[in-house]
Amino acid sequence: MLIELKTPEMSESVQSGSLLVWRKQAGERVRRDETLTELETDKVILEVAAPADGVLVEIRVPVGGEVKSGEVLAVIDTEAGAADSQPTAAARVEAPQPVPQATAQPAVPPAPEKPAAVLPPSQRRELGRQDAEPLPPAQTTAPAVPATIPEKRPPCPPCADSPERNDRHVRMSRLRRRIAERLKEAQNTAAILTTFNEIDMRPVMELRARYQERFQKEHGVKLGYMSFFTKAACQALKAYPLVNASVDGNDIVYHDYFDIGVAVSSERGLVVPILRDADRMSFSAVEKQIADFGRRANSLELTLEEMEGGTFTISNGGVFGSLLSTPILNPPQSGVLGLHKIQDRPIAENGQVVIRPMMYVALSYDHRIVDGREAVSFLRSLKDALEDPARLLLEL
């Protein structure tokens, strides 16, 4: 019986995918649940497995082809036996037949060419050539002196011994193209403005140092900074709901839930999986989920559902050493929080100059619905909670 291998159903936000590779060729046997091909979408890579045992008799979409949900990729014959496992006539490529050679004739050596005069590299007409052109005939009269003596310029550096200068064109992945489209969409649509503040991270660092060993032993994961910022952001979003809202035409959509997107860098590009109902998650649950996102982002195991939606995003450029940045919104969200490197800096405290571990934080927001008062107040709330972490537990 012939059965069709089809593209799996994709989410509404993903319209199509590109076929990356075929792991089997026409005529080869396949096993049920064996991965036959991979599809790259705007967000994830989907593996398509064989629905039954059989022989792959036809491939309908070549590598690089674009497909949509439910499109037929290939045909499998479930009744084909072992004898049918050889490539079909359509799949076989006949080996080229040897071309009969004519009767060998004695080779006639070519006439020797007149050797060309070779110039030193600095005097060659074309830089980088291994063979210079022959010298022109010597002039019997002196050349005319130009009316204006051209400005003497230093000779170009010789390129004969330099490495080759090549340009390589590498097609962007669908994920990279989608990232570019969304970032440009945000800049073209939203009125993006960024406000800044700085946070004394000493209280959080002391709390982590005090309970790190016990926390890791109890929960099996390290107590990082992201759980503190996630909980503090949720608390600030509750106080300033416009930062958690979005624009839909002429409407402002208020979200009474807090799905926090966490920007994760992977080999394929930036992905933003979502912490659902992050305000209800414990510190350990947040840390475990973020660690899991990081592992599965690099192994391309994140699902479309895990990256759908989101009401607010946190991006931590500090892990790469960034001291300050202006993050771009993740449409249709109205706010994104940028975290940065913790650095010892002198600050004024109780009339004294002291050294403290400080972090700059940035909030980019959609000025169409969020005013500066809400944005600045949001960052102030975040600062107060992190400089006195007890507020996170007491929700103050």
C-alpha positions in Angstrom: 0.0 0.0 0.0 1.2 3.5 -0.9 1.1 6.0 1.9 2.1 9.7 1.8 4.6 11.4 4.0 3.2 14.8 4.8 4.4 18.0 6.4 3.2 18.1 10.0 0.6 20.7 11.0 2.2 24.1 11.9 1.0 26.8 14.2 -0.9 29.8 12.8 2.1 32.0 13.2 4.3 29.7 11.0 3.2 29.7 7.4 5.8 27.5 5.8 9.1 25.8 6.1 12.2 24.9 4.1 13.3 21.3 3.6 16.8 21.0 4.9 17.9 17.4 4.2 16.7 14.0 3.1 18.2 11.2 5.3 17.0 8.5 2.9 16.9 8.3 -0.8 14.3 6.9 -3.2 14.5 3.1 -3.2 15.8 2.7 0.4 14.0 0.9 3.1 12.7 3.0 6.0 11.5 2.1 9.5 8.5 3.4 11.4 9.3 6.5 13.4 12.7 6.8 11.7 13.5 10.5 10.9 13.5 10.9 7.1 13.7 14.7 6.7 14.0 18.0 8.6 12.0 21.2 8.0 13.3 24.6 9.1 10.6 27.0 10.1 10.9 30.6 11.3 11.3 29.4 14.9 12.3 25.7 15.1 13.5 22.7 13.1 10.9 20.0 12.8 11.8 16.3 12.2 9.5 14.3 10.0 9.4 10.6 10.7 8.2 7.6 8.6 4.6 6.7 9.5 5.3 3.0 8.8 7.9 0.4 7.6 8.4 0.2 3.9 10.4 1.5 1.0 10.7 5.2 0.0 9.6 5.0 -3.6 9.2 8.7 -4.4 10.5 12.0 -3.2 8.3 14.9 -4.3 10.1 17.9 -2.6 13.8 18.4 -3.2 16.2 19.8 -0.6 15.7 23.5 -0.3 12.1 23.4 -1.3 9.5 25.4 0.6 6.5 23.5 2.0 3.3 24.2 3.9 1.2 22.3 6.4 -0.1 19.0 5.1 1.9 19.1 1.9 3.1 15.7 0.5 6.8 15.3 0.8 7.3 11.7 -0.3 5.6 8.3 -0.9 6.3 5.1 1.0 5.3 1.6 -0.2 4.5 -0.4 2.9 4.2 -3.7 0.9 7.5 -3.6 -0.8 9.8 -6.5 0.2 13.5 -6.8 0.7 14.0 -7.3 -3.0 12.4 -3.9 -3.6 14.9 -2.2 -1.5 17.2 -1.5 -4.4 16.8 1.9 -6.1 14.0 2.2 -8.6 14.7 2.9 -12.3 13.8 6.5 -11.6 16.1 6.8 -8.7 19.1 5.0 -10.3 21.7 7.0 -12.1 23.4 4.9 -14.8 27.2 4.9 -14.7 28.7 6.7 -17.7 29.9 4.3 -20.4 33.5 4.5 -21.4 34.1 6.4 -24.6 36.2 4.5 -27.2 39.5 6.1 -27.8 40.7 6.8 -31.3 43.9 5.2 -32.6 46.7 6.8 -30.8 48.8 9.2 -32.9 52.3 10.2 -32.0 52.2 13.3 -29.9 53.6 16.4 -31.7 55.3 18.7 -29.3 54.0 22.3 -29.5 56.2 24.9 -30.8 58.2 26.6 -28.1 56.9 30.0 -27.2 59.1 33.0 -27.0 59.8 33.5 -23.3 58.4 36.7 -21.9 60.5 39.1 -20.0 59.7 38.9 -16.3 59.6 42.1 -14.3 60.1 42.3 -10.5 56.8 42.2 -8.6 57.0 45.9 -7.8 57.0 46.7 -11.6 54.4 44.3 -12.8 51.5 45.7 -14.6 48.9 43.7 -12.8 49.4 43.0 -9.1 49.1 39.4 -8.0 49.9 37.9 -11.5 52.5 35.1 -11.5 53.5 35.8 -15.2 54.2 39.3 -16.4 53.5 40.5 -19.9 56.3 40.9 -22.3 58.2 44.2 -22.3 57.1 46.7 -24.9 59.8 47.7 -27.5 62.2 50.3 -26.3 61.5 53.8 -27.2 64.1 55.7 -29.3 62.8 59.1 -28.3 62.1 60.5 -24.9 58.4 60.7 -24.0 56.8 64.1 -24.0 56.8 65.7 -20.5 53.2 66.4 -19.4 52.3 70.0 -18.7 51.3 69.1 -15.1 53.4 66.7 -13.1 51.1 64.3 -11.4 51.3 64.0 -7.6 53.6 61.2 -6.6 51.8 58.6 -4.6 53.2 55.7 -2.7 53.1 52.4 -4.6 50.4 49.9 -3.8 51.6 47.2 -1.5 52.4 44.0 -3.4 49.7 41.5 -3.3 51.5 38.6 -4.9 52.5 37.1 -1.6 49.3 38.1 0.3 46.5 35.6 1.0 43.5 35.5 -1.3 40.7 38.0 -0.6 37.5 36.2 -1.2 33.8 37.0 -0.6 31.5 34.2 0.5 27.8 34.4 0.1 25.9 32.3 2.7 22.1 32.2 2.5 20.4 33.3 5.7 18.5 30.7 7.6 14.7 31.1 7.9 15.2 31.9 11.6 17.7 34.6 10.8 15.4 36.1 8.1 12.4 36.0 10.5 14.5 37.7 13.2 15.4 40.4 10.8 11.8 40.9 9.7 10.4 41.1 13.2 13.1 43.6 14.3 12.4 45.8 11.3 8.7 45.4 11.9 9.1 46.7 15.4 11.1 49.7 14.3 8.7 50.6 11.6 5.5 50.1 13.7 6.2 51.0 17.3 7.4 54.3 18.7 10.4 52.8 20.6 11.9 54.8 23.4 14.4 53.5 26.0 14.9 54.6 29.6 17.7 53.6 31.9 18.5 53.1 35.6 21.2 51.3 37.6 20.9 48.7 40.4 23.2 48.0 43.3 23.5 44.2 43.0 25.2 43.7 46.3 22.1 42.6 48.2 21.2 39.9 45.6 24.8 38.8 45.4 25.0 38.4 49.1 21.8 36.5 49.2 23.0 34.1 46.5 26.3 33.5 48.2 24.5 32.8 51.5 22.1 30.2 50.2 23.7 29.0 46.9 25.0 25.7 48.3 21.8 24.8 50.1 19.6 25.9 47.2 21.6 23.8 44.7 21.5 20.8 47.0 17.7 21.1 47.5 16.6 21.9 44.0 19.4 20.5 41.8 20.0 23.8 40.0 22.1 26.9 40.7 20.4 30.1 42.0 21.1 32.6 39.3 20.2 36.2 38.6 17.4 35.6 36.1 15.0 34.3 38.7 15.4 37.5 40.7 14.8 39.7 37.7 11.9 37.6 36.5 10.1 37.8 39.8 10.9 41.5 40.1 9.7 42.2 36.6 6.4 40.4 37.3 5.9 42.5 40.4 6.6 45.7 38.5 4.3 44.6 35.6 1.4 44.2 38.1 2.0 47.7 39.3 2.2 49.2 35.7 0.0 47.0 33.5 0.5 49.1 30.4 4.1 47.8 30.1 2.5 44.3 29.9 -0.1 45.3 27.3 0.0 45.3 23.5 -1.6 47.3 20.6 -4.2 45.7 18.4 -5.3 48.2 15.8 -7.0 51.0 17.8 -7.3 48.9 20.9 -5.0 48.4 23.9 -5.0 44.8 25.0 -4.4 44.3 28.7 -3.1 40.9 29.7 -4.0 39.7 33.2 -1.3 37.0 33.0 2.5 37.3 32.9 4.2 35.2 30.2 7.8 36.3 30.2 9.9 35.7 27.2 13.6 34.9 27.9 16.0 35.7 25.1 18.3 32.7 24.5 21.3 32.7 22.1 21.7 29.6 20.1 23.9 28.5 17.1 21.0 29.3 14.8 20.3 32.7 16.2 18.2 34.3 19.0 15.1 32.5 20.2 12.7 33.6 22.9 11.0 30.7 24.7 8.2 31.7 27.2 7.9 31.3 30.9 4.1 30.8 31.2 2.5 32.4 34.3 6.0 33.4 35.5 4.5 35.2 38.5 3.3 31.9 39.9 6.6 30.1 39.5 9.0 29.6 42.3 12.7 30.7 42.1 13.8 27.1 41.5 11.1 26.5 38.8 12.3 29.6 36.9 16.0 28.6 37.1 15.2 25.0 36.0 13.1 26.2 33.1 15.6 28.7 31.9 18.4 26.1 32.1 16.3 23.6 30.1 15.6 26.3 27.5 19.3 26.9 27.1 20.1 23.2 26.6 17.3 22.6 24.2 17.9 25.7 22.2 21.3 24.5 21.1 20.1 21.0 20.4 17.2 22.4 18.3 14.6 20.7 20.5 12.4 23.7 21.4 8.8 23.4 20.2 6.7 26.0 18.5 4.3 26.1 21.4 7.1 27.1 23.8 7.9 30.2 21.7 4.3 31.3 21.0 2.9 34.4 22.7 4.6 36.2 25.5 3.6 39.5 27.1 7.1 40.9 28.1 10.7 40.0 27.3 13.9 39.9 29.3 17.2 40.0 27.4 20.5 39.5 29.2 23.4 41.0 27.2 25.5 41.0 30.3 26.5 37.4 29.8 28.5 38.6 26.8 30.0 41.6 28.6 27.6 44.3 27.4 27.7 47.3 29.6 24.8 49.2 28.1 22.4 48.7 25.2 18.9 49.7 23.9 17.0 46.4 23.3 14.4 46.3 20.5 10.8 45.3 21.2 9.5 41.8 20.4 6.2 42.6 18.6 3.4 42.9 19.6 4.8 43.3 23.1 5.2 46.8 24.5 8.2 46.3 26.7 11.5 44.6 26.8 14.0 44.7 29.7 17.7 44.7 29.0 20.2 43.4 31.6 23.9 44.1 31.5 27.3 43.4 33.0 27.7 43.7 36.8 30.7 46.1 37.3 32.3 47.6 40.3 31.8 51.4 40.2 32.1 54.3 42.6 28.8 55.6 43.8 27.7 58.1 46.5 26.1 56.4 49.6 25.2 58.3 52.7 27.5 61.1 51.6 30.4 58.8 51.1 32.0 57.5 47.9 31.9 53.7 48.0 32.6 50.9 45.5 29.5 48.8 44.7 28.7 46.1 42.1 26.4 48.0 39.8 24.3 47.0 36.8 22.7 49.3 34.2 19.2 48.2 33.2 17.3 49.4 30.2 13.6 49.4 29.4 12.6 49.9 25.8 8.9 50.5 25.5 6.2 51.4 22.9 5.6 55.1 23.5 2.3 54.8 21.6 0.7 53.4 24.8 3.4 53.6 27.5 4.3 57.1 28.7 7.6 58.0 30.3 6.0 58.1 33.7 5.1 54.4 33.6 8.4 53.4 32.1 10.5 55.2 34.6 8.3 54.0 37.5 8.6 50.4 36.2 12.4 50.5 36.4 12.2 52.2 39.8 10.0 49.4 41.1 12.5 46.9 39.7 15.4 48.6 41.3 13.7 48.8 44.7 12.8 45.1 44.7 16.3 44.0 43.8 18.1 46.3 46.2 15.9 44.9 49.0 15.1 41.3 47.9 12.8 40.7 50.9 10.3 42.8 48.9 10.0 40.0 46.4 8.9 37.5 49.1 6.6 40.0 50.8 5.3 41.4 47.4 6.0 45.0 48.6 
